[in-house]
Amino acid sequence: MAKQLRKPSEALYPVPVVLVTCADKAGKANMITLAWVGTVCSQPPMISISIRPSRYSHPMVKDLGEFVVNIPTAAQVKETDYAGIVSGRDVDKFAKLGFTPEPASKVKPPLIQECPVNIECKVRHTLTLGTHDMFIGEVVAVHVDESVLTDKGRIDVAKAAPFAFAQGEYWSFKDKIGSFGFSGKK
């Protein structure tokens, strides 16, 4: 198999697409679409989000030190894309998109009621990396809509219908192809 050597880039794919809600100290909420997001620690559970300092949401997360990761469904791809290309400086994205801000249990920024999974986080570390600042948030609460749970209480990915970002495109998940540890020990 022939391979091309390429210049360094963010070639990791796919990456999750989320709507992050944040708020200023007065309580005015905003949302931003992010794909530079990931789990970074199991105990305590932590998630990283990376935001360009020029974005309207950046100072909200930095100053308040809290955010909520809301996982949209594939059916919400248009709304999610819109929330990433329009600034909250100019548009109330909740009103424009018909999303309902719902009070969180442990942080000031709201949940997005229409997203089946919401993860409340408090910023524990901030790293200035280059074009983006990474906020590492400790997960302080998780909300899951009962309609996406299995009978064993796990999130049913098929029902939750998350989607991913890969090289400028959005992709849904189609089929389960295995479970952790299914290949056995070698």
N, C-alpha and C positions, 0 to 999 in steps of 0.2 A: 504494500500500500504506500503510495507516494504521498508525502506531506509537504505543505508549504510552510516555510518559516515566516512568521508575521511579526510586526512590531508589537510591543506590549500594549494590551488593551484589556478592557473588562470583559474578557471572553467567557467567563463563567456563565452558564445558562442551564436551565431556566432559573429565574429568580422569582420569588413570590411578589404579587402585586397587592398592596394594601392601601387603605385610606387611613392616614394618621390624623387624629384630631388633637388640637392643641388649643390653648386659650391664653389671652394676655392676663395680666394681674387684675384687671377690672372685670374679667369673666367673659369678654368677647371671644367667641369660639371661631375656629377656622378648621379647614381640612386640607390636606395635601396628599396627592398620590405619590407613593414611593415604591421603588423596586429594589433599592439598595437597603435591604432589610434582612436580618437573619438571627437565628438563635445562637447565642455565644456562650451560654453557661447553663448547666442543669441544676446546680444547687449552690446558691439560690438561682432560680430561673431568671435569665436575663436575655433581652432582645436588643439588638443594635438597629438603629435607623441612621441613615446618613442624609444630610440636607445641605444644600449650598447656602452659604451665609447670605447671599443676595435674596433668598426666598422670604416671602412675607411670614411664613411659619417659623423660620429659624429663630428669631429673637423670642418668640413666644415659648418655644421649647426650652431655649437657653435660660430665659429669665424666670419662668415658672418652675422649670425642672420636672415637668410632668407631661405625659402624652398617652394617648390610647391608640393601639394598633387595632384597626377594624378590618376584618377580612371580608371583602365583597364577594358576591357570587358571579359566575360567568354571565348571568343575565344582566348584571350591572356594569358590564364592560364599558358601555358608552358613557355612563355617568362617571365612572372611575377615570376614564381618559379625560373627560372634560375637567374634572377636579384637578388634574395634573397640568393642564395647559392654560387655565385661567387663574389669575391671581385673586386671592381673598382681599387684596387691597381695593379691588374694583368691584367685586361681586360677592354677595352673600351666597355661598355655595349650597348651604343647607336649603335655603328658600328656592334657589334656582333649580336644584336637582330633586326637590321634594323629599329630601332626607330629614328624618326626625332626630333632633338632638335629645338624647336621654341622659339624665344625670348618672354619673359614674358613682361607684360605691366608696372609692378611696382617693380619687384624684379630681381636680377641678375640671379638666377638659371633658366634654360629653362623649358618650358612646354614640354610634350611629345605629339607631334602632333597626334599620333595614338590613344590616350586616349580621349574619348568623353567629359570628364569633367576634368578641371584643376583648382586648387584653390591656388592662390598665397597667401603666408603668411609671416609676419614679426614676429620674435620671440619677445614676450613681457615678458615671464617668463621662467626660467629654474629651474627644481627641480631635485635634485639628490635623487633617490629613493632606490637604492640597485643595482641590476644588470643593471638597465637602468636609463638614464637621460630622463626626460620628458621635451620636448620643447613645450610651449604653444604659438601658433602663432595666431596673429590677421589676419583675412582674409582681404586682401586689394584689391583683384580682383578675379572674377570667370569667366571662359571661358566655354561655353557649345556649343558643335557642334549642329548646327541647325537640323541635322538628328535625334537627340534623343529628340527633343522638341515636346510637344503636341501643338494643335492649340491654347491653352491658355497660352503657353510659359513656362509650367512646364516641368521638366525632366520626360520623359516616362521611367520608370524603366525597362520595358520589352525591350525597344529599346536600352537603355544604357547597359543592361546586366551585371551589376556588379556581383561580387561573394564574398563569405565570407570564412573565415578560422574557422574551428571548430575541435579541438582536433587532430591536425595534418593532416587534410584533407581540401580540397577546395570544396565548395558547391555553386552551382548556385541558383538563386531565380527562383522558378517555377510559382507560382500563387499568385495573390493578394487575400487576405482573409478578408480584411476590410479596413476602412479608419478611421483616427483619429476621435473620437467622435461618431462612428457609433453605439456604444452600448447604448448611451443615458445616462441620469442621473439616479441614483438609489435612 
